[in-house]
Amino acid sequence: MGALLTRLLLAVVVLLAGTQALVPPFLAARVAESLETSLGGVPVQVRLDTFPALRLLTGHVDRLTVDVADMVVDGLAVESLRLEAVDVRMDVPGVLRGEAWRPQADDNVTVQAVVQEAAVARLVRERLPVGVDVDVRLTADGVELFGRTQLLGMSVDLTVRGRVAPDETGTQLVFVPEEIVVGGQALADWIATGLRQTYTAAVDLDASPVPLVVEEVVHGPGRITITGRPRSAG
C-alpha cells in the first residue's frame, strides 16, 4: 500500500512538473502569435505565470506580460511597450483557435511605453509648418525645441520649452509649449499665444493597436516614459 501511494505521488509530481514546464510556454507562444497577427507583424513576446500550471487550462492566469517592440502610433515611433496583467481570465479555446487576447474591463492591467528623443524629433519636424527647422532635446524638465524661424522677414533664433502630457480624456498625448524665446527674449503671453498653436502637437492614442488611457508622462534625458492602462480595461 505504501509503495502504491509513493508511486501515485511520484506520478502527480511528474505530471505537475511537466505541465509547469510545457503549458505556460505553449500558451504564451499562441498568445504572441495571435497578437503579432492582429498588430500587423510587430514583434511580440509573451510570458505567462501561473501555479500550478494546470489552472491555465481553466483560463486562470496569475500574471501575464506582453512586450511589444518598434510600434508606431499616429506617426510616433514607440521603442517599447510593456503590458502587465494580474489575475487574468483567458479564453483558452479562443487563443488556441488563433483569436487575439484582449484585456477585459475587470482585468488589472498596466501599460508602460518608452519613446526616444529621436522619435519625438522626427514627429515634430513632420508636423511643423514648412520653413520651421528645429532640433529637439528631452530632459528631466521637459521638451526643448531650438532652431531658427522667420519673423518679420528675418531669420531669428527660436527656443520653445514645454512638456508632453495627456489631454483631459487621457486618449491623446499633447505637447504644450510653456515658454517661447525669440532672439534671446522670452515672449509675453499675449504675444506667444498665437505661436503656441503652431508648436502644439498631439498624438491620438486611439490609433494605437492597443488603445491607451495615459495616466502619467515622465520626462527624462533622451526619452519619455508613458504609463497608463488599456482603454478597454476600464
C-alpha positions in Angstrom: 0.0 0.0 0.0 2.8 2.4 0.9 4.6 1.6 -2.3 1.5 2.3 -4.3 1.0 5.7 -2.6 4.6 6.6 -3.3 4.2 5.7 -7.0 1.0 7.8 -7.2 2.7 10.7 -5.5 5.6 10.5 -7.9 3.2 10.4 -10.8 1.4 13.5 -9.6 4.7 15.3 -9.1 5.9 14.4 -12.6 2.6 15.5 -14.1 2.7 18.8 -12.3 6.3 19.4 -13.3 5.6 18.5 -16.9 2.6 20.8 -17.1 4.5 23.6 -15.4 7.4 23.3 -17.9 5.2 22.9 -21.1 1.8 24.5 -20.7 2.8 28.2 -19.9 5.3 28.5 -22.8 2.9 26.8 -25.2 0.0 29.1 -24.4 2.3 32.1 -24.3 3.5 31.3 -27.8 -0.1 31.1 -29.1 -1.0 34.4 -27.5 2.2 36.0 -29.0 1.3 34.6 -32.5 -2.3 35.9 -32.4 -1.2 39.4 -31.1 1.5 39.6 -33.8 -1.1 38.9 -36.4 -3.5 41.5 -35.1 -0.7 44.1 -34.8 0.4 43.7 -38.4 3.5 41.7 -37.8 5.0 43.8 -35.0 7.3 41.6 -32.8 5.6 40.4 -29.6 6.9 38.5 -26.6 4.6 37.0 -24.0 5.2 35.4 -20.6 2.5 33.6 -18.6 3.0 32.7 -14.9 0.5 30.5 -13.1 1.0 27.9 -10.4 0.0 25.2 -10.7 0.1 25.4 -14.5 -3.0 23.2 -14.7 -5.0 26.2 -13.7 -4.1 27.7 -17.1 -6.3 25.1 -18.8 -9.3 26.6 -16.9 -8.3 30.1 -18.2 -6.8 31.5 -14.9 -3.5 33.4 -15.3 -1.7 34.8 -12.2 0.5 37.2 -14.3 0.7 37.9 -18.0 3.5 40.1 -19.5 3.4 41.3 -23.1 6.4 43.1 -24.6 6.0 44.9 -28.0 8.9 46.5 -29.8 9.1 49.1 -32.5 5.4 50.1 -32.7 4.2 53.3 -34.5 1.2 55.2 -33.0 -0.2 58.1 -35.1 3.2 58.8 -36.6 5.1 58.4 -33.2 7.6 55.6 -33.1 7.4 53.8 -29.7 10.6 52.0 -28.9 9.0 49.5 -26.4 5.6 48.9 -24.8 5.1 46.5 -21.9 1.7 45.4 -20.7 1.4 43.6 -17.4 -1.8 42.0 -16.2 -2.5 40.3 -12.9 -5.3 37.7 -12.1 -6.5 37.5 -15.7 -9.2 35.3 -17.1 -8.2 34.0 -20.5 -10.4 32.3 -23.2 -8.0 29.4 -23.8 -10.1 27.7 -26.5 -10.2 31.1 -28.3 -6.5 31.5 -28.1 -5.9 28.0 -29.5 -8.2 29.0 -32.4 -5.9 31.9 -33.1 -8.1 34.7 -31.6 -6.0 37.6 -30.2 -6.1 38.0 -26.4 -7.6 41.4 -25.3 -7.8 42.7 -21.7 -11.3 42.8 -20.2 -12.9 45.6 -18.2 -12.3 43.9 -14.9 -8.7 42.9 -15.5 -5.9 44.5 -13.5 -3.7 45.8 -16.3 -1.0 48.5 -16.6 0.9 49.6 -19.6 4.3 51.4 -19.9 5.7 52.7 -23.1 9.1 54.3 -23.9 9.7 56.9 -26.6 13.2 58.0 -27.5 14.3 61.6 -28.3 14.9 60.8 -32.0 11.3 59.6 -32.4 9.9 62.8 -30.9 12.2 64.9 -33.1 11.0 63.1 -36.3 7.4 63.6 -35.4 7.9 67.3 -34.5 9.7 68.0 -37.8 6.9 66.3 -39.8 4.2 68.3 -38.1 5.7 71.8 -38.0 4.9 74.3 -40.8 7.3 74.3 -43.8 10.2 76.6 -43.2 10.4 76.0 -39.5 13.5 74.0 -38.7 14.2 72.8 -35.1 16.2 70.3 -33.1 14.6 68.5 -30.1 16.1 67.8 -26.7 14.4 65.8 -23.9 15.4 66.4 -20.3 14.0 65.7 -16.9 12.5 69.2 -17.1 10.6 68.5 -20.3 10.9 69.1 -24.0 13.0 71.8 -25.7 12.8 72.8 -29.3 15.5 75.0 -30.6 16.4 76.3 -34.1 15.6 79.2 -36.3 12.4 80.7 -37.7 11.3 83.7 -39.8 10.0 86.8 -38.0 9.1 89.9 -39.9 11.2 88.7 -42.8 14.2 88.0 -40.7 15.7 84.7 -39.6 16.0 84.6 -35.8 16.9 82.1 -33.1 14.0 80.2 -31.6 13.6 78.2 -28.4 10.3 76.6 -27.3 10.1 74.8 -23.9 7.2 72.7 -22.8 6.0 69.3 -21.7 4.3 66.3 -23.1 1.1 65.5 -21.1 -2.2 63.6 -21.6 -5.3 65.6 -22.5 -8.3 65.6 -20.2 -9.5 62.3 -21.6 -6.1 60.6 -21.4 -6.6 59.4 -25.0 -4.2 61.9 -26.6 -0.6 62.9 -25.9 -0.1 66.6 -26.3 3.0 68.8 -26.4 2.1 72.0 -24.8 4.6 74.9 -25.1 5.1 76.8 -21.9 7.7 79.3 -22.9 8.8 80.7 -26.3 12.1 82.6 -26.6 12.8 84.5 -29.8 16.1 86.2 -30.4 17.1 85.6 -26.8 13.9 87.2 -25.4 11.0 85.4 -23.8 7.8 86.4 -25.4 5.0 87.9 -23.3 2.0 85.6 -23.0 -0.3 87.8 -25.2 2.3 87.7 -28.0 3.2 84.0 -27.6 -0.5 82.8 -27.7 -0.6 82.5 -31.5 2.8 80.9 -31.7 1.9 78.3 -29.1 -0.8 77.0 -31.5 1.9 76.5 -34.2 4.1 74.4 -31.8 1.3 72.4 -30.1 1.1 68.8 -31.4 -1.0 65.8 -30.4 -0.8 62.1 -30.8 -4.0 60.2 -31.0 -3.7 57.1 -28.8 -6.9 55.6 -30.2 -4.8 54.9 -33.3 -2.6 52.5 -31.3 -3.0 48.8 -31.8 -3.5 48.8 -28.0 -5.7 51.9 -27.4 -4.4 53.6 -24.2 -5.6 55.9 -21.5 -2.5 57.7 -20.3 -2.2 58.4 -16.5 1.4 59.8 -16.3 4.2 61.0 -18.5 7.7 61.1 -17.1 10.4 63.1 -18.9 14.0 62.0 -18.7 17.3 62.6 -20.5 16.7 61.4 -24.1 13.3 59.7 -23.5 9.8 60.0 -22.2 8.1 57.1 -20.3 4.3 56.9 -20.6 2.3 54.9 -18.1 -1.4 54.1 -18.3 -3.9 51.3 -19.0 -5.6 49.9 -22.0 -8.8 51.8 -22.7 -10.8 48.5 -22.7 -9.6 47.8 -19.2 -12.0 50.3 -17.7 
